[in-house]
């Protein structure tokens, strides 16, 4: 089995980086083998990458449903199961007073679901050193290609032809 190698190409222009990604795809590299690090957020459409469907909206909806369920239990369940106090023929709980806890618990569940999914997706807390170069914060775009060593010359040539400022093997650094 060939040894794997990680090559990084630094670009100053978005269009050059998009052209390099196209060239690397023509070499046969998959999207899973390409990683982009950038200091300025560029959309995947600008870089010519396919749109990735995220699970964050579903996690938010599930969190909101869980929050609504907890709010429903706190407002109605406690009155029906634990503290059923009938006062003057009135209902156990009235709808106008239960709307506020239902809304608050739904929003709390939505916010927690979104936040926890974001933390999980970003891999926090990361205690291992990661591939990173501080020059990326100065407006550079880094394309990292995880390749077999036998394709190293082809990948270096494509990155250089597409205007890479620097091509190198990154080292792992603590963030």
Backbone torsions as a table, in degrees:
resi	resn	phi	psi	omega
1	UNK	NA	128.3	-178.3
2	UNK	-66.6	150.4	179.1
3	UNK	-75.8	141.2	179.6
4	UNK	-86.7	152.1	-178.0
5	UNK	-142.0	143.4	176.9
6	UNK	-112.0	117.1	177.3
7	UNK	-109.4	140.3	178.7
8	UNK	-120.9	133.0	173.7
9	UNK	-116.7	129.5	179.2
10	UNK	-99.0	133.3	-179.1
11	UNK	-127.7	148.4	177.4
12	UNK	-101.1	-18.3	-175.6
13	UNK	-117.9	139.7	-179.8
14	UNK	-65.2	-39.4	-177.3
15	UNK	-67.1	-38.0	176.5
16	UNK	-66.0	-39.4	178.3
17	UNK	-65.6	-39.8	177.9
18	UNK	-64.5	-40.9	177.0
19	UNK	-64.0	-38.6	178.4
20	UNK	-65.5	-39.3	177.5
21	UNK	-63.0	-41.6	177.0
22	UNK	-61.9	-42.7	179.2
23	UNK	-64.5	-38.7	178.5
24	UNK	-68.7	-34.6	175.8
25	UNK	-66.6	-37.1	177.7
26	UNK	-65.1	-27.3	175.8
27	UNK	-72.2	-16.0	179.5
28	UNK	107.8	9.2	177.6
29	UNK	-76.0	139.8	178.6
30	UNK	-86.0	163.1	177.8
31	UNK	-63.1	-30.1	180.0
32	UNK	-68.7	-23.0	-179.3
33	UNK	-88.3	-6.3	-178.1
34	UNK	-111.2	134.4	178.0
35	UNK	-132.0	139.2	-179.2
36	UNK	-117.5	130.2	172.8
37	UNK	-119.3	133.2	-177.4
38	UNK	-148.7	147.1	179.0
39	UNK	-82.9	-26.8	179.4
40	UNK	-110.0	130.5	-177.0
41	UNK	-72.6	115.3	173.2
42	UNK	-109.1	140.8	-178.8
43	UNK	-71.5	158.9	179.3
44	UNK	-65.4	-27.7	178.9
45	UNK	-67.7	-36.3	178.9
46	UNK	-66.0	-32.4	-178.5
47	UNK	-93.4	1.9	177.9
48	UNK	74.4	23.4	178.9
49	UNK	-94.5	153.6	179.0
50	UNK	-69.2	152.6	178.8
51	UNK	-71.3	130.6	-178.9
52	UNK	-100.8	127.4	177.9
53	UNK	-83.3	124.3	-176.6
54	UNK	-97.7	159.6	177.5
55	UNK	-98.3	0.9	-176.1
56	UNK	-61.8	-41.6	177.5
57	UNK	-61.4	-37.7	179.3
58	UNK	-69.1	-38.1	177.1
59	UNK	-64.8	-36.9	178.2
60	UNK	-65.8	-43.2	179.9
61	UNK	-65.6	-43.4	178.8
62	UNK	-64.1	-40.9	176.1
63	UNK	-61.8	-39.7	178.4
64	UNK	-65.7	-40.1	178.9
65	UNK	-66.3	-39.7	177.1
66	UNK	-65.5	-42.6	177.5
67	UNK	-62.3	-40.7	177.9
68	UNK	-64.1	-40.4	179.7
69	UNK	-63.5	-43.0	178.6
70	UNK	-65.9	-42.0	177.3
71	UNK	-63.3	-39.2	177.9
72	UNK	-63.8	-42.7	178.4
73	UNK	-64.6	-41.6	-178.7
74	UNK	-66.0	-36.7	-177.4
75	UNK	-84.8	-44.1	-176.5
76	UNK	-101.3	-40.2	-175.9
77	UNK	-63.2	-40.1	179.6
78	UNK	-65.3	-35.9	179.0
79	UNK	-72.6	-38.9	-177.0
80	UNK	-77.6	-36.0	-172.3
81	UNK	-103.3	-35.3	-170.3
82	UNK	-113.0	-46.7	-172.8
83	UNK	-123.4	60.3	-179.0
84	UNK	-77.0	97.2	-179.7
85	UNK	-115.8	114.7	179.8
86	UNK	-92.2	123.7	-177.9
87	UNK	-121.5	111.4	172.1
88	UNK	57.2	33.0	177.7
89	UNK	78.4	3.3	179.1
90	UNK	-76.9	159.3	176.8
91	UNK	-68.5	161.3	-179.3
92	UNK	-57.7	-49.0	175.6
93	UNK	-136.1	144.2	177.8
94	UNK	-99.5	153.3	-176.5
95	UNK	-65.2	-45.7	-177.9
96	UNK	-59.9	-36.2	-179.9
97	UNK	-79.3	-19.1	-179.8
98	UNK	-89.3	-11.5	-179.0
99	UNK	-65.9	-39.7	-176.5
100	UNK	-65.4	-50.6	176.9
101	UNK	-63.2	-35.4	177.5
102	UNK	-62.6	-44.8	179.5
103	UNK	-64.4	-46.3	-177.4
104	UNK	-63.4	-43.2	-179.7
105	UNK	-69.9	-34.2	176.3
106	UNK	-64.0	-45.5	179.6
107	UNK	-66.8	-37.4	177.9
108	UNK	-63.8	-43.3	177.0
109	UNK	-64.0	-40.2	178.4
110	UNK	-63.0	-46.4	-178.6
111	UNK	-65.8	-44.4	179.6
112	UNK	-66.0	-40.0	177.6
113	UNK	-62.4	-43.0	178.8
114	UNK	-66.2	-46.0	-177.9
115	UNK	-64.3	-46.1	-178.6
116	UNK	-65.9	-36.4	176.4
117	UNK	-66.6	-39.2	177.8
118	UNK	-63.8	-43.6	178.9
119	UNK	-63.5	-42.3	179.6
120	UNK	-66.0	-42.3	-178.1
121	UNK	-67.3	-36.4	-179.5
122	UNK	-80.2	-9.4	177.1
123	UNK	75.8	29.0	177.8
124	UNK	-78.3	149.0	-14.7
125	UNK	-82.7	135.0	179.3
126	UNK	-98.5	113.8	-179.5
127	UNK	-101.4	-9.2	180.0
128	UNK	-84.9	149.2	174.2
129	UNK	-64.2	143.0	-178.4
130	UNK	-117.7	160.3	173.9
131	UNK	-74.5	119.7	-176.6
132	UNK	-160.4	147.7	175.7
133	UNK	-130.6	125.6	-177.4
134	UNK	-61.7	-19.0	-179.3
135	UNK	-68.8	-15.7	177.7
136	UNK	-62.2	-31.8	179.5
137	UNK	-68.1	-12.3	-179.5
138	UNK	-93.8	24.4	175.3
139	UNK	93.9	9.7	178.9
140	UNK	-85.6	159.1	174.2
141	UNK	-117.4	124.0	-179.7
142	UNK	-106.4	126.0	173.4
143	UNK	-106.7	118.4	179.7
144	UNK	-106.7	124.9	-178.9
145	UNK	-114.8	122.1	177.1
146	UNK	-92.9	106.4	-169.3
147	UNK	-130.0	167.2	168.8
148	UNK	-77.6	151.2	-178.1
149	UNK	-63.4	-26.3	-177.8
150	UNK	-70.1	-17.5	178.2
151	UNK	-99.3	8.0	-173.8
152	UNK	-59.3	-47.0	-177.4
153	UNK	-64.2	-40.1	179.4
154	UNK	-64.5	-42.8	-179.5
155	UNK	-67.6	-42.4	177.1
156	UNK	-60.6	-40.9	-179.3
157	UNK	-65.6	-44.3	179.7
158	UNK	-63.6	-44.0	180.0
159	UNK	-64.0	-40.6	179.8
160	UNK	-68.8	-40.2	179.3
161	UNK	-65.6	-29.6	-178.0
162	UNK	-90.2	7.6	171.2
163	UNK	96.8	30.2	178.2
164	UNK	-68.3	133.7	178.6
165	UNK	-72.3	-35.8	-178.3
166	UNK	-155.7	139.0	177.4
167	UNK	-124.7	125.4	-174.9
168	UNK	-157.9	168.9	172.9
169	UNK	-94.1	117.0	-177.6
170	UNK	-74.6	159.4	175.4
171	UNK	-110.9	153.4	178.6
172	UNK	-76.7	131.4	179.5
173	UNK	-130.3	145.7	174.3
174	UNK	-69.9	137.2	-179.2
175	UNK	-84.3	NA	NA
